[in-house]
């Protein structure tokens, strides 16, 4: 089953990439941010994993090397699950360099603050 997914980044995204950014995260530089919003099925919105309501605000301390789908030297990732407008999402964000988290996380937060999710 195909699920809706949105990719946002401050670098050119390759045409071919996986749902959680494989192919894109491999080409990231230290100043890059990759954001993925992956939608789960409607029934998931009522599950405890998705109990948090609204797009999460990120903090640099949330990002860790072991937060990545696949370890890439120097990078850091964070995942958060939430519901919005009766829809369930996984937010997955990768920073090109963990040491740049204080500079890169606000970029991700600005994009997420401008993101609108509506009921289907």
C-alpha positions, -999 to 999 in steps of 0.1 A, spaced: 0 0 0 13 34 -9 12 61 18 13 98 13 48 113 20 62 148 18 99 156 15 113 191 22 149 200 21 173 230 18 192 212 -10 181 197 -43 164 164 -37 173 135 -61 144 123 -82 148 87 -69 146 84 -31 130 63 -4 101 72 18 124 82 46 150 99 25 174 71 14 192 85 -16 187 121 -3 204 118 30 234 102 13 242 134 -5 236 159 23 263 184 33 269 197 68 245 227 63 216 206 50 183 196 65 159 169 53 123 168 65 99 139 59 62 138 68 50 102 64 13 96 67 0 64 83 -35 51 79 -65 69 94 -71 43 120 -36 50 134 -46 85 145 -64 69 174 -34 48 185 -13 58 215 19 62 194 1 91 176 -15 107 208 5 140 205 -16 165 186 -1 190 161 31 192 142 59 189 168 83 217 175 119 205 174 148 212 198 185 205 191 187 181 220 162 158 202 188 150 175 211 120 179 232 98 157 211 68 167 180 87 156 188 79 120 172 52 99 207 44 88 239 57 104 258 82 83 289 97 99 283 132 114 245 133 108 218 133 134 181 125 132 149 127 152 115 111 148 82 122 163 47 108 159 16 129 160 -19 134 147 -34 164 130 -69 169 116 -77 132 123 -46 120 104 -15 102 117 20 111 108 56 103 115 79 133 113 115 123 105 142 150 103 178 146 94 206 172 100 236 171 78 258 177 108 249 171 145 274 198 155 253 223 135 220 215 153 217 249 169 217 265 134 198 238 115 169 230 138 154 265 136 153 260 97 133 229 102 110 245 127 103 274 103 93 251 75 71 230 99 54 261 113 44 270 78 30 235 70 -7 231 71 -24 197 74 -61 195 66 -87 168 71 -91 145 41 
